[in-house]
Amino acid sequence: MFPDAKFIHTYRNPYFVFSSTLKLFRNLLPVFSLQKWDDKQIQDGFLRNFKKMYEIFERDKKLIPKGNLLDVKYEDLIIDPLKASKQTYKELLLDNYELPKEKFE
């Protein structure tokens, strides 16, 4: 459907992702759940889904044409979002970085 689509894969240390996701669920579930939830099931479900997601990603990323996939480290994005966005435009050969620059700022 979009043969020349560009993809940005933001990645982060899986231990931090796990910790952050558990914190999210532990804060949301007591507020929005109508039934009891099991913390162990939340942890196991996260690990199962995370593993499956990356298995599929690793399998399918070879289908993306060279130069159309950029890996961006989450911490780099947080530390200097403008630098990361400019680098993203450069790496993916996107034109007119100056157009969205003001919105990024």
N, C-alpha and C positions, 0 to 999 in steps of 0.2 A: 504494500500500500504506500509506504514511504521509503523507497529504496536508498535514498541518500540521507536518511535521518541521522542526527548527531545525538550521542548519548553521553551523559555525565554520570559516572559511578562515584558516588561519595562513599568513602570507606572509613571505618573507625576500628580501633582495637575492639575485638569481640567481647572482651571482658567488660569494657566500659558500656558497650551496647547492652549486654546482659543486665548489668547493674542498673542502667538508666531505664530499661524497659520494665524491670521488676518494680522500680520505684514508681513509674507511671501507673502500672496496674494496682499496686498497693494503695495508691492515693485515689484512683478512680473507682475501683470496685466497691469499696465501702459506701461510696456516695450513690452509685448507680445500680448496684446489684439488688435484685429482689430475692436472691437466695444466697446461701453460704457458698464460698469458694475456697478451694484448697490451694494453698501457696505452692505446694509441691507440684500440683498439676499445672499451675501457671509456669513454673520453671521448666518442667519437662516439655510442655507445649512450645515454649519459646525455643528451647534447644532443638527440638524436632523441626520446627518451622525454619529456623535460621539455617540449620544444616541443609535442609531441602532447598531453600531459596538459593544458597550458594552452589549447591550441586547443579541446579538448573542454570544458574548464571554462568558457571564455568563451562558447562556443556554448550550453551548457546552463544556465548560471546564471540566465538569464532565465526559466527554468521554475520557479524557486523563488519562492514568493510574497514580495512586498515585506515586509520586516521579519523574514524567517525566515533571512536570511543575514547573518552578521557577519564582517567582515574584521578580523583581529587581527595586528598587526605582531609578529613573533617576538621582536624585541629588547625590546618593551614587556612581553611575557610573561616574558622572562628577568629583566628589571630588577626588576619588581614583580608577581609572579604573583598575589598576593592582590588587588591593585588591578585587574589584568586580568580575574580571575575575577568580581569584583564588577561590573565594567563589562559583562562578557558577560551576566550575569544581567539587568542593567538593560536593556541594548540589545535583548535577545531576549525581554524581558517574561516572564522566568521567575520564578516565585514562590519564596518560602522560601529565600533565599540563606543565612540563618542556619543552616539544617539542615546543608549540606555545608561551611560555613565552617570548622568545627573540623578536618575532614579535610583541607581545603585548607591550613590552617595547618600 
